[in-house]
């Protein structure tokens, strides 16, 4: 799902919620709207989870150059954060 689809689906979910809260729908209409809302919710949740995974992957790839084997600690990153590093 692309971002524009996410935004469109989120707006549709909000509209469904508004219709459900209005109290003006019949039982069948309520059930149908609820089903559509749950489907949209599931799609939106999956999109967010996928995006989070992509961000975590990118974050890991960006950190990789600093974690290469054989690199000396240059003192910029201290293992003991309670003691300030002198520059």
Secondary structure, DSSP 8 states (H G I E B T S, - for coil): --HHHHHHHHHHHHHHHHHHHHS-S-HHHHHHHHHHHHHHHHHHHHHHHHHHHHHHHHHHHHHHGGG-TT----SSS-S-TTS----
